[in-house]
């Protein structure tokens, strides 16, 4: 489960393999993991879907209040 209040960055990543097959990945860095953070990767997405998802996650994270636990 992704807590929007802990999201630190969202980016679209693309390898040569991804470009060849017309797809991209989404990388979400968030606070709270071991050794300073965690990374969630979602692979094999269509570019338009990944950009829309990155925008939505970023917008929700910007509106979320961070709470120390």
Legacy VTK file of the C-alpha trace (Angstrom):
# vtk DataFile Version 3.0
C-alpha trace
ASCII
DATASET POLYDATA
POINTS 69 float
0.000 0.000 0.000
1.388 3.374 -1.000
1.017 6.206 1.492
0.877 9.406 -0.503
2.188 11.375 2.469
5.476 9.467 2.200
6.073 9.872 -1.539
9.320 11.745 -2.205
9.568 11.509 -5.988
7.798 10.007 -8.974
9.478 9.548 -12.338
9.047 7.764 -15.618
12.057 5.564 -16.485
12.871 4.081 -19.851
15.571 1.588 -20.841
16.664 0.791 -24.397
14.503 -2.365 -24.141
11.507 -0.264 -23.102
12.010 2.153 -26.006
12.252 -0.717 -28.468
8.931 -2.106 -27.267
7.101 1.205 -26.789
6.796 1.011 -23.032
8.142 2.706 -19.908
8.370 2.088 -16.180
7.278 4.188 -13.240
9.603 4.632 -10.243
8.238 5.942 -6.943
10.625 6.746 -4.092
9.056 7.017 -0.670
10.166 7.526 2.920
9.901 4.920 5.582
11.846 1.989 4.234
15.003 0.553 5.670
18.190 2.582 5.250
16.476 5.834 4.355
13.791 4.919 1.877
12.117 2.500 -0.421
11.498 2.307 -4.121
8.411 0.995 -5.864
8.756 0.101 -9.548
5.933 -0.531 -11.960
7.204 -1.901 -15.266
5.854 -2.433 -18.770
3.396 0.472 -18.930
2.245 2.348 -21.999
3.839 5.823 -22.026
0.514 7.711 -21.833
-0.704 5.553 -18.933
2.577 5.995 -17.033
2.550 9.773 -17.485
-1.060 9.995 -16.296
-0.355 7.770 -13.305
2.783 9.749 -12.377
0.777 12.987 -12.549
-1.986 11.561 -10.355
0.401 10.159 -7.734
2.370 13.416 -7.667
-0.795 15.488 -7.239
-2.093 13.284 -4.429
1.291 13.352 -2.695
1.386 17.155 -2.922
-2.006 17.378 -1.181
-1.179 14.836 1.556
-0.053 15.956 4.986
3.077 14.229 6.249
2.690 12.743 9.730
5.682 11.529 11.728
5.106 8.084 13.199
LINES 1 70
69 0 1 2 3 4 5 6 7 8 9 10 11 12 13 14 15 16 17 18 19 20 21 22 23 24 25 26 27 28 29 30 31 32 33 34 35 36 37 38 39 40 41 42 43 44 45 46 47 48 49 50 51 52 53 54 55 56 57 58 59 60 61 62 63 64 65 66 67 68
